[in-house]
Amino acid sequence: IFSALDAAYQDLVPAEARRKHIVLLTDGNSGADGLTDLAATAFSAGISVTTVGFGTGVNEELLASLAAAGGGRFHRVDDALHLPRIFTRET
């Protein structure tokens, strides 16, 4: 998760956009080292981070903390049919 979130952050930092937002789709089952700090760094750079926990066994605690640190929202999704509505709302 860290490398994907960092790549999105690195791509958005120099972008000239009115609004910068990362939507991270994952089950959240990964090492947590540095993730919350990275989300907070992104938020301080004007990039919000929303997390979407998909599937069974989602690490809700981690994903909720990332969204909070990143100034975004946490969504829990069990059915892929709900994803388009979330992505539409977040973009």
N, C-alpha and C positions, 0 to 999 in steps of 0.2 A: 504494500500500500504506500509505503514511504516514497519509493522511487516514482510511482505514478503521480502522487500528489505533488512531489517536488518538481517533476517535469511540467505539470500544468502551471504551477506557480512561476517557474522560470520562463515559460512561454508568455504568461500574462503580464509579468512585471513591465516589460518594455512596450507592451501593446498600448496604443492610443485609443482607448474606448471610454465611453462615458460610464459604463458599468462593467465590472469584471467579476465573474462568478464561476466557481468550480462546483460541479455536481459529481460527487464521488459515489459510484455504484459498487458495492462490495458486501461480503458477509461480515467483514470486520475481523476476521480471524487471522491476525497477523501480529507480528511484534509491534508493540505500541511505542517503542523508543523513539522519541523526537517528534512523533506525529502531532501531538497537541501543540507543541512549540511551533512547528511548521504552520499549522492552521492559524495560530495567533499571529505569526509573522506575516502571513498572507493577508490577514484582516487588517493589520496595521499598515500594510502597503495598499489598502483599498480593494482587496480581493476577498470576497466572501466565499465561504465554503459550506455547502450543504451536503449531507450524507444520506444515502439511500441504502438501507440494509435490506438485502434481498435473499430470500430462501430461508431454510431452517437453520437453526443454530447461530443466528446472527449475534454478534457481540454488540448488543445495544448500548452497553455502558461506554464502550470506546467510541462508537459512532456518535452518540449523543454528546460526549465531551468534545469531540472534534468539531461538530456543528456549533456548539456553544462557543468554543474558542475562536472559530472562524466567522462568527456573526451570522451564521446560516441556520438552517432547520434540519432536523433529523426526521426521516420518514422510514417506517418499517413496512415492507411489502412482501406478502406471501404469494401473490398472484401476479404474474407478469402482465396481465391485462390492465393492471393499475399503473404501470410505469408511464405510458404516454401522458396520462393526466398529471402526474408528478413533474415530468420533464417540461410539459407545457407551462405549468404553474411556475416552475423555477427559472424558465427562460423568459 
